[in-house]
Amino acid sequence: MPFVVRDDNGRIVEVHARASASAREEVAAGDPELRRFLDGLDGPNDGGGGRNLQNVLAQSDLDLIRVLEDLITVLIDKRIIVLTDLPPAAQEKLAHRYRLRSRLADLQGIVVESEEVLLP
């Protein structure tokens, strides 16, 4: 079970896996107050917007997907792997993303400085 640290108002401000000098109070993993604290965690670069942990993880997943896509592209460009080495479903997904990126590149002429696409 996790151990928590509370502020002067009694709100949870830290969660630890083990008891420590500051985290002595043990709470149940399903404790509603603990869940609210975890759901309210702000992510890096959040700017205080209050995104919950699930949103932070979802954005992290999207960022990591882009890293993996770039990695696969580098491996293909360096001829370390061939697109056909990948399973058919992966080939289709990558081909689809390449087509989408190509379309976006074609739109570069109508992209303004704020990186918003101008629509008719």
Backbone bond lengths (Angstrom), bond angles and torsions (degrees), N, CA, C in turn:
res aa  C-N    CA-C-N  psi(-1)  N-CA   C-N-CA  omega(-1)  CA-C   N-CA-C  phi
1 M - - - 1.447 - - 1.521 109.41 -
2 P 1.330 117.14 148.31 1.462 120.54 -178.67 1.525 112.55 -76.96
3 F 1.313 113.97 158.64 1.456 122.27 176.27 1.519 107.24 -116.60
4 V 1.333 116.69 141.22 1.461 120.49 -174.43 1.511 112.33 -122.25
5 V 1.332 113.47 159.14 1.462 122.85 171.81 1.522 105.26 -116.74
6 R 1.317 115.81 136.55 1.470 120.43 179.71 1.529 110.26 -113.92
7 D 1.343 114.83 152.73 1.469 119.30 175.77 1.534 109.43 -84.78
8 D 1.325 116.61 -174.53 1.465 121.58 -178.25 1.527 112.70 -63.74
9 N 1.329 116.71 -21.75 1.469 120.98 179.27 1.524 112.41 -92.18
10 G 1.338 116.97 2.59 1.451 121.37 178.48 1.517 114.71 84.83
11 R 1.336 116.92 7.21 1.465 120.21 178.82 1.525 110.10 -85.92
12 I 1.329 115.23 144.71 1.463 120.60 177.39 1.528 108.74 -68.02
13 V 1.340 116.02 129.78 1.464 120.68 179.23 1.532 112.25 -122.67
14 E 1.330 117.39 -15.00 1.466 121.79 177.96 1.521 108.61 -147.86
15 V 1.348 114.68 150.50 1.459 121.18 176.05 1.521 107.58 -130.87
16 H 1.331 116.29 134.87 1.463 122.16 -179.10 1.527 109.74 -128.98
17 A 1.304 116.10 150.38 1.459 120.70 178.25 1.527 111.26 -74.75
18 R 1.332 116.74 -28.97 1.464 121.52 -178.25 1.523 110.05 -127.50
19 A 1.300 115.31 157.47 1.460 120.32 176.06 1.519 108.85 -65.30
20 S 1.324 115.73 145.38 1.462 121.60 176.49 1.520 107.66 -143.86
21 A 1.323 116.24 -177.93 1.462 119.90 -179.71 1.520 111.08 -59.76
22 S 1.329 117.51 -36.26 1.461 119.97 -178.64 1.529 112.58 -94.48
23 A 1.322 117.03 -27.59 1.472 121.16 -177.85 1.517 109.75 -107.35
24 R 1.329 115.46 87.59 1.461 120.27 -177.51 1.512 113.12 -107.37
25 E 1.331 116.06 -16.73 1.468 119.19 -176.64 1.527 110.26 -87.62
26 E 1.318 115.68 121.13 1.462 121.27 178.63 1.525 108.52 -92.17
27 V 1.346 115.62 134.02 1.467 120.20 177.03 1.521 108.80 -127.51
28 A 1.311 115.74 154.88 1.465 120.42 178.50 1.523 109.38 -68.02
29 A 1.326 116.08 146.00 1.459 120.95 -178.73 1.525 111.79 -59.56
30 G 1.312 117.88 -29.79 1.453 121.22 -179.90 1.524 114.30 -94.66
31 D 1.308 117.80 10.44 1.455 122.67 -179.09 1.535 110.10 -55.75
32 P 1.337 117.97 127.45 1.471 120.80 -177.21 1.530 113.57 -57.51
33 E 1.320 117.10 -39.51 1.464 119.82 179.95 1.538 110.75 -66.66
34 L 1.323 116.13 -39.45 1.463 120.34 176.68 1.529 110.26 -63.41
35 R 1.336 117.36 -43.04 1.470 121.41 178.76 1.532 110.56 -60.59
36 R 1.355 116.07 -43.94 1.473 119.43 178.97 1.523 110.58 -61.64
37 F 1.338 116.57 -41.17 1.464 120.07 178.70 1.529 110.33 -62.03
38 L 1.329 116.92 -47.98 1.463 120.61 -178.24 1.530 111.38 -65.39
39 D 1.309 117.58 -38.45 1.464 120.93 178.62 1.519 112.02 -67.88
40 G 1.319 117.18 -25.00 1.459 120.41 -177.55 1.508 114.67 -93.57
41 L 1.335 117.93 3.63 1.457 119.62 -178.97 1.510 110.81 -61.11
42 D 1.332 116.51 135.13 1.462 121.37 174.09 1.510 108.38 -89.18
43 G 1.320 116.23 144.92 1.455 121.41 179.06 1.500 111.31 -90.77
44 P 1.346 116.78 172.82 1.452 119.83 175.68 1.523 109.13 -62.47
45 N 1.325 115.77 143.72 1.467 122.56 179.29 1.520 111.95 62.68
46 D 1.325 117.00 23.99 1.448 119.83 -177.91 1.522 111.62 -77.63
47 G 1.317 116.77 -24.41 1.449 119.47 179.60 1.521 112.96 67.96
48 G 1.324 117.35 20.36 1.447 120.81 178.26 1.510 113.59 75.90
49 G 1.305 117.66 16.92 1.448 121.37 -177.29 1.511 113.94 -71.74
50 G 1.333 118.87 -12.39 1.448 121.01 175.30 1.521 114.89 79.82
51 R 1.306 118.43 23.92 1.470 118.96 176.35 1.515 108.46 -63.53
52 N 1.322 116.61 144.66 1.454 117.82 178.53 1.526 110.06 -83.33
53 L 1.300 115.73 170.71 1.461 121.94 -175.00 1.522 111.88 -58.29
54 Q 1.319 117.85 -37.89 1.466 119.97 179.47 1.520 111.36 -62.86
55 N 1.325 117.90 -39.77 1.457 120.86 178.01 1.523 111.21 -66.72
56 V 1.328 116.08 -39.18 1.460 120.23 178.11 1.531 110.00 -62.71
57 L 1.336 116.36 -44.83 1.466 119.90 178.72 1.522 111.42 -65.77
58 A 1.323 117.99 -38.82 1.464 120.86 178.57 1.521 110.45 -62.75
59 Q 1.332 117.76 -42.47 1.465 120.63 178.18 1.521 110.32 -65.82
60 S 1.320 116.48 -38.61 1.460 120.35 177.18 1.524 110.91 -62.21
61 D 1.336 116.97 -39.31 1.463 121.34 176.73 1.523 110.54 -60.84
62 L 1.329 116.38 -44.66 1.463 120.02 179.72 1.526 111.10 -62.98
63 D 1.330 116.15 -42.19 1.457 119.95 178.44 1.526 111.09 -63.20
64 L 1.325 116.55 -41.33 1.459 120.72 -179.73 1.524 111.24 -68.24
65 I 1.329 117.10 -35.77 1.464 120.17 177.05 1.521 109.73 -59.22
66 R 1.327 116.80 -42.06 1.473 120.08 179.40 1.528 110.49 -64.02
67 V 1.327 116.91 -39.74 1.470 120.74 177.61 1.527 109.90 -61.61
68 L 1.326 117.40 -45.22 1.470 120.98 179.90 1.521 111.02 -64.68
69 E 1.318 116.73 -40.54 1.468 120.40 177.57 1.530 110.37 -61.04
70 D 1.324 116.47 -45.04 1.469 120.32 178.06 1.525 111.35 -63.80
71 L 1.328 117.13 -39.83 1.463 121.63 178.53 1.525 110.81 -61.84
72 I 1.323 116.79 -45.88 1.469 120.94 179.08 1.520 110.01 -61.68
73 T 1.330 116.90 -41.33 1.466 120.85 178.65 1.521 110.87 -61.85
74 V 1.323 117.45 -43.65 1.468 120.88 178.29 1.528 110.60 -62.35
75 L 1.328 117.05 -44.41 1.464 120.30 -179.97 1.532 111.32 -62.69
76 I 1.320 116.60 -38.27 1.463 120.06 177.65 1.527 110.46 -69.96
77 D 1.336 117.05 -44.60 1.466 120.93 179.02 1.522 112.17 -59.93
78 K 1.332 117.06 -36.44 1.469 121.20 179.70 1.524 112.08 -85.38
79 R 1.333 115.19 2.35 1.461 122.57 178.56 1.534 112.90 60.17
80 I 1.318 114.30 33.10 1.461 119.83 175.15 1.522 109.08 -82.10
81 I 1.333 115.35 -37.10 1.458 120.93 171.99 1.522 107.97 -129.95
82 V 1.305 115.53 163.10 1.456 122.58 175.64 1.524 106.17 -115.39
83 L 1.304 115.97 143.25 1.462 119.88 -178.32 1.523 111.33 -51.19
84 T 1.307 116.60 -36.94 1.467 120.23 -178.58 1.531 113.03 -71.99
85 D 1.336 117.70 -8.33 1.470 120.78 173.41 1.535 110.83 -70.66
86 L 1.320 115.84 -21.71 1.463 120.75 -177.29 1.527 110.29 -84.98
87 P 1.324 117.51 156.83 1.473 120.66 177.04 1.535 110.15 -60.14
88 P 1.327 116.96 151.57 1.470 120.41 -178.70 1.540 113.91 -52.92
89 A 1.312 118.10 -40.70 1.471 120.08 -179.85 1.531 110.47 -62.81
90 A 1.325 117.47 -40.30 1.463 121.04 178.54 1.523 110.36 -67.39
91 Q 1.325 117.11 -39.61 1.469 120.89 177.48 1.523 110.36 -59.20
92 E 1.332 116.50 -45.21 1.464 120.98 -178.99 1.525 111.33 -63.37
93 K 1.322 116.46 -43.59 1.466 120.03 -179.32 1.523 111.08 -65.20
94 L 1.327 116.96 -42.66 1.461 119.75 178.85 1.524 110.99 -66.44
95 A 1.318 117.13 -42.84 1.464 120.45 179.05 1.531 110.18 -60.30
96 H 1.325 116.58 -40.84 1.463 120.81 178.34 1.527 110.66 -62.26
97 R 1.324 116.76 -44.97 1.473 120.25 179.54 1.519 110.72 -65.65
98 Y 1.327 118.61 -39.14 1.464 121.12 177.63 1.524 110.14 -61.58
99 R 1.358 116.95 -41.55 1.468 120.34 178.22 1.534 110.53 -63.23
100 L 1.331 117.03 -43.02 1.460 120.25 179.12 1.528 111.26 -63.05
101 R 1.314 116.73 -42.92 1.469 120.35 179.05 1.525 110.68 -65.11
102 S 1.323 116.62 -36.75 1.463 120.58 177.95 1.525 110.26 -63.22
103 R 1.328 116.17 -43.37 1.471 119.91 177.39 1.521 111.03 -61.59
104 L 1.321 116.22 -41.35 1.458 120.27 179.11 1.521 110.37 -63.46
105 A 1.314 117.01 -41.09 1.465 121.09 178.08 1.526 110.27 -62.45
106 D 1.335 117.00 -36.28 1.463 121.11 178.24 1.527 111.34 -65.06
107 L 1.332 116.82 -25.49 1.458 121.34 -179.00 1.526 113.48 -86.35
108 Q 1.330 116.99 -0.97 1.461 120.10 -175.24 1.524 112.71 -54.75
109 G 1.302 117.69 -30.41 1.453 120.38 -178.84 1.507 113.84 -66.30
110 I 1.321 117.58 -18.97 1.464 119.63 -179.53 1.524 112.00 -113.36
111 V 1.314 117.00 17.90 1.458 120.83 177.65 1.523 108.23 -92.62
112 V 1.315 116.39 129.48 1.455 121.05 -179.53 1.519 109.95 -89.67
113 E 1.310 116.27 173.94 1.464 120.90 -176.34 1.516 113.43 -56.91
114 S 1.316 118.27 -31.47 1.461 120.67 -178.27 1.518 111.27 -79.75
115 E 1.313 117.41 5.91 1.458 125.50 177.78 1.525 112.11 65.70
116 E 1.325 117.34 26.02 1.450 121.06 174.96 1.515 108.00 -98.75
117 V 1.309 117.06 140.14 1.455 121.26 178.60 1.522 107.87 -82.36
118 L 1.332 115.57 130.01 1.458 120.36 176.77 1.505 109.21 -81.16
119 L 1.301 116.75 126.06 1.462 121.25 179.58 1.513 109.25 -108.13
120 P 1.341 117.33 149.52 1.464 119.61 -179.55 1.501 112.16 -64.32
